[in-house]
Structure formats: structure tokens, C-alpha cells
Amino acid sequence: MIRSLIQWLSEHRAVNLALVVGYAAFIVFAHEWFVYRSVDIMNSLSIPVYDRLVAVIVAAALISVVLMIYRGIRQWGHVNRYGVVFLLLTLTGLIIHFFMLTEMNIEFIHAVEFGLLSVLIYPLTGRFGGAIALALPVMMFDEWYQYQVLFDFVDYYELNDIVLDLLGAGLFLSVLKMFNLGVSIDHVPISKRVEVYLLLILVFGIVLGLVTGWIAIYSETASEHTWLVLNAIKEPYGFWRVHPLIGSSYHVLEPISGLAIVFALSFGYLLMDSSRPVK
């Protein structure tokens, strides 16, 4: 069924593109509504109960994924070993994120949102890592929109969330790759792929912004023509930050190391496309 749906979308590209654009807009512009509904539920249950409930749901979802994969391997017998490797690395990254970089457990909705977006993009590209790379601008715009437009209490550009977005996309697409649920396309050398040039343009643009001062790393390095300050945290910056509402401790990625991780993951997932496409 999944293979048939992906194949159908790849043959109806206008429909596929409309779904991608519509769903991406939904993720970005419905964010505020979902945040306030989440806060309402949290207040009705109490913060500790709500956070534990979300943690149980996240754990159950990950266990379900593992069991689904186990059953699939036993039933199908043959899986793409590269997909298995990417899946295991992604699950490891998600676990690390959960214990180090997650401020509230509900943040894991990011992994689901952008996992689904990357699956929708995949039939347009026919390449797993390519779909993740093309989803990255939406991830970056989503965080900018929250930071600069929606919430005046957010005091840093949340690279933590973009890392989680990428891991969610990697989780969904590595499962597809593992079970060879792909579309047949002509092999394109990595040097000729649009997604590679997109990532390089993003890297160049950010470096140019930092060099010219259009993007500042911290508030104290901002100038009168700075458009974006990546980290405006006012309190002393330490490795762990304590959440003001729930008291959880989490690490806020510093801008340069966070950007390095984001692009390392993005380019790393392109390696999923190094093998020949499914025939």
C-alpha cells in the first residue's frame, strides 16, 4: 500500500507538490494554535503529569516502530542493510536528543511533523536524502517564524528543534529505504543533484550573513544592520539551561556548533542516495 501510494504521487506531481506546499504551510502557520491548545491541556492536567504522559506516548511510539521493523524483517526476510544502519543511527540520535536537547517532551511532535513532510517530498525527488535536504528550508523558516514573529518570549533560534526535525525526517525515510519502498528513477551523480546545491547555497548564505554582520551569533556581537541574532539569551550561558516552567535541564546548542550539526546531518543523509535506486 505504501509503495503504491508513493508511486502514485510520483506519477501525479502536481498533486504531490500541492500536498507538500499545503502541509508545509500547515506546519508553520498552525503552530501557534497547537501550542496554545497544548498549554491548555498541560494546565488542566498539571505540568508534571502532562510531561510524563507525553514521555510515555513518545516511548510507546518508538517501541512500536522497533516492533514494526522487527516484524517486517521476519516477514520479508530481505531488507536494505544501509537503511538499517541509517535507522539505528537515527534512533540513537533521537535518544541522545531526548536526554540532552529536549526542553519539553511535547517537542517530539517536531519529529512526526517533519517526518511526514519528508515522506511527502520523497516522491518528487525519488531520493531519500534529497527529500530531507529539500525539507530543511521549511524547518529553518519554521524556527525563524516562531523566533521572530510568533513568540516574543523565545530568546534564541532553536537549532535544537531543527536537529530534531532532521532526525524525524531521517527516521521516516530510513524505514522506507530499509524496506526498499522507493520509486524507480534514473541515477544522478551527487555532483548534479539539486538538493546538494541547495545545501551549499544555504551554507554559503549563512556564512556570508555571519561575515557581513547581517546575522549575529550573540546579542553583544550585533550591529545596527543585524537582521537576526541567533542567541539572545540574557542569563549566564552554561552547558545546561533550566526550563522556567517545568524545571527540566537541557542543553541549548550554541549557534556555530548547532549549525554544524544541522548541515552534517543533512549532508550525511544524502549518503542514503549513494546506492543505485530501486528497480
C-alpha positions in Angstrom: 0.0 0.0 0.0 2.8 2.5 0.9 4.7 1.6 -2.2 1.6 2.1 -4.3 0.9 5.5 -2.7 4.4 6.7 -3.2 4.4 5.5 -6.8 1.0 7.2 -7.5 2.3 10.5 -6.1 5.4 10.3 -8.2 3.2 10.0 -11.3 0.9 12.9 -10.2 3.5 15.5 -9.5 1.1 18.5 -9.4 -1.0 16.8 -6.7 2.2 15.8 -4.8 3.5 19.4 -5.0 0.2 20.8 -3.8 0.2 18.4 -0.8 3.8 19.4 0.1 3.1 23.1 -0.1 -0.2 22.8 1.8 1.2 20.6 4.5 4.3 22.8 4.9 2.1 25.9 5.3 0.0 24.0 7.9 3.1 23.1 9.9 4.3 26.7 10.0 1.2 28.7 10.4 -0.9 26.3 12.6 2.0 26.1 15.1 0.6 28.9 17.4 -2.8 27.2 17.6 -1.3 23.9 18.6 1.0 25.5 21.1 -1.9 27.2 22.9 -4.1 24.0 22.8 -1.1 22.1 24.3 -0.8 24.7 27.0 -4.5 24.4 27.8 -4.2 20.6 28.2 -1.0 21.0 30.2 -2.6 23.4 32.6 -5.7 21.1 33.0 -3.5 18.1 33.9 -0.6 19.8 35.7 2.8 20.2 34.2 4.5 17.1 35.7 1.6 14.8 34.7 1.4 16.2 31.2 5.2 15.9 30.6 5.1 12.3 31.9 2.1 11.4 29.7 3.9 12.8 26.6 7.1 10.8 27.6 5.0 7.6 27.8 3.5 8.3 24.4 6.9 9.0 22.8 8.4 5.8 24.3 5.4 3.8 23.1 5.7 5.2 19.6 9.4 4.4 19.4 8.8 0.9 20.8 6.1 0.4 18.1 8.5 1.5 15.4 11.1 -1.1 16.6 8.4 -3.9 16.8 7.1 -2.9 13.3 10.7 -3.1 11.9 11.3 -6.5 13.7 8.1 -8.0 12.3 8.9 -6.6 8.8 12.3 -8.1 8.9 11.0 -11.5 9.9 8.2 -11.5 7.3 10.0 -10.0 4.4 13.3 -11.7 5.1 15.3 -9.2 3.0 15.9 -5.6 3.9 18.3 -2.9 2.7 21.2 -3.0 5.1 22.1 0.6 4.5 18.6 1.6 5.6 19.0 -0.4 8.8 22.3 1.4 9.6 20.7 4.8 9.0 17.7 3.8 11.1 19.8 2.7 14.0 22.0 5.8 13.9 18.8 8.0 13.7 17.2 6.2 16.7 20.5 6.7 18.6 20.3 10.4 17.7 16.7 10.7 18.9 17.6 9.1 22.2 20.5 11.5 22.7 18.3 14.4 21.8 15.6 13.3 24.3 18.1 13.3 27.2 20.2 16.2 26.2 18.5 18.7 23.9 14.7 18.3 24.6 13.3 21.1 26.9 9.8 19.6 26.9 8.7 16.1 25.8 6.0 17.6 23.6 8.8 18.9 21.3 8.9 15.4 19.8 5.9 16.3 17.7 8.5 18.0 15.5 9.9 14.6 14.6 6.5 13.4 13.4 5.6 16.7 11.6 8.8 16.8 9.5 8.9 13.0 9.1 5.6 13.2 7.3 6.7 16.2 5.3 9.9 14.4 4.1 7.7 11.4 3.0 5.5 13.7 1.0 8.6 15.4 -0.6 10.2 12.0 -1.4 8.0 11.1 -4.5 9.0 14.5 -6.0 12.7 13.7 -5.7 12.9 9.9 -5.8 15.8 10.2 -3.4 15.6 9.7 0.4 18.4 12.1 1.5 17.3 14.5 -1.2 13.9 14.8 0.3 15.4 15.6 3.7 17.6 18.3 2.2 14.6 19.9 0.4 12.7 19.8 3.7 15.5 21.7 5.5 14.5 25.2 4.3 11.0 24.6 5.7 12.5 23.6 9.0 14.7 26.7 9.1 11.8 29.0 8.2 9.5 27.4 10.8 12.0 28.2 13.6 12.6 31.7 12.3 8.9 32.3 12.2 8.5 31.2 15.8 11.5 33.2 17.0 10.9 36.4 15.1 7.1 36.5 14.6 5.1 34.3 16.8 6.6 34.3 20.3 8.3 37.3 22.0 9.4 35.1 24.9 11.7 32.9 22.7 15.2 34.2 23.1 17.2 32.0 20.7 16.9 30.5 17.3 16.1 26.9 18.2 18.7 24.8 16.4 17.8 22.0 18.9 14.4 21.8 17.1 15.9 21.7 13.6 18.1 18.8 14.7 15.0 17.0 15.9 13.2 17.8 12.7 16.1 16.3 10.7 16.1 13.2 12.9 12.4 12.8 12.5 12.7 13.0 8.7 15.6 10.6 8.8 13.6 8.1 10.9 10.7 8.0 8.4 12.8 7.8 5.3 15.3 5.3 6.6 12.4 3.0 7.3 11.3 3.4 3.7 14.8 2.8 2.5 15.2 -0.2 4.7 12.2 -1.9 3.2 13.1 -0.6 -0.4 9.8 1.3 -0.5 11.1 3.6 -3.2 10.4 4.7 -6.7 12.5 3.8 -9.7 14.4 6.8 -11.1 17.5 7.4 -13.2 20.7 7.5 -11.3 22.0 11.1 -11.0 25.6 11.7 -9.8 25.7 13.6 -6.5 27.5 16.4 -8.2 24.5 17.1 -10.4 21.7 16.9 -7.7 19.6 20.0 -6.9 19.5 19.2 -3.2 23.3 19.3 -3.0 23.4 22.7 -4.5 20.6 23.8 -2.2 22.6 22.8 0.9 25.7 24.5 -0.4 23.7 27.7 -1.1 22.3 27.6 2.5 25.8 27.1 3.9 27.2 29.9 1.8 24.3 32.3 2.7 24.7 31.7 6.4 28.5 32.2 6.3 28.0 35.3 4.2 25.5 36.6 6.8 27.9 35.9 9.7 30.8 37.6 7.9 28.8 40.7 6.9 27.1 41.0 10.3 23.7 40.5 8.8 23.5 37.5 11.1 24.9 37.8 14.6 25.8 34.9 16.8 25.1 36.7 20.1 23.4 40.0 21.1 26.8 41.6 22.0 28.1 41.0 18.5 25.0 42.5 16.8 25.3 45.8 14.9 22.8 48.3 13.6 22.3 46.4 10.4 22.0 42.9 12.0 18.8 41.2 10.8 18.9 38.1 13.0 20.6 37.3 16.4 20.9 33.6 16.8 21.3 33.6 20.5 19.9 36.4 22.7 19.8 34.5 26.0 20.4 37.1 28.7 21.4 34.9 31.7 24.9 33.5 32.0 25.4 30.8 29.3 26.2 27.4 30.7 26.0 23.9 29.3 22.7 23.2 31.0 19.7 25.5 31.0 16.8 25.1 33.4 13.3 25.4 31.9 11.5 28.2 33.8 8.1 26.3 33.9 8.8 22.6 34.4 12.4 22.8 35.8 13.8 20.4 33.2 17.5 20.7 32.4 18.6 20.7 28.7 21.5 21.9 26.6 21.0 24.8 24.1 23.2 24.2 21.1 25.5 27.2 20.6 24.9 28.7 17.1 28.1 27.6 15.4 28.1 24.0 16.7 24.3 23.8 16.2 24.6 24.8 12.5 27.5 22.4 12.1 25.3 19.5 13.4 22.4 20.6 11.2 24.4 20.6 8.0 26.4 17.5 9.0 23.1 15.6 9.4 21.7 17.0 6.1 24.8 16.0 4.1 25.0 12.7 6.0 21.5 11.7 5.0 22.4 12.4 1.3 24.6 9.2 1.7 21.3 7.2 1.7 21.2 8.1 -2.0 24.7 6.8 -2.8 23.4 3.4 -3.9 21.6 2.8 -7.1 17.8 3.4 -7.0 15.3 0.6 -6.5 14.4 -1.2 -9.8 
